[in-house]
Amino acid sequence: MRTLLAAVAALALAAATSRAADAPPSWGKLCASCHGSDGAGHTKAGRKLDVKDLTAADYQKSFTDDEAFTAVKKGLTAKDGTEKMKPFAEKLSDDDIKSLVTYVRTLAK
């Protein structure tokens, strides 16, 4: 039984690692202009939009994977109605979005 649990855990970890490895091209193409290549948000667009630092472990703890998935898929709107992040549902598949979320989790320090 322990061997089976260990095998399942190893497969899950391998799948997550593989998923994160698939994300960098999408990150560079769609996300880095605001979030920066490192995820810290220190870009001109990131400062203008008050992008949060995705390398900050405390900030990463403030949202779930499901919330991140929804934000990427549907975008984010400020309370005043201005668009903070455009939706990527038209450009990314659900699997691509999951890969990005997994990748974002690797950015925390």
PyMOL commands that set and color helices and strands:
alter all, ss='L'
color gray80, all
select helices_A, chain A and resi 2-22+24-35+44-48+57-60+65-74+94-106
alter helices_A, ss='H'
color red, helices_A
select strands_A, chain A and resi 76-77+83-85
alter strands_A, ss='S'
color yellow, strands_A
deselect
rebuild
show_as cartoon
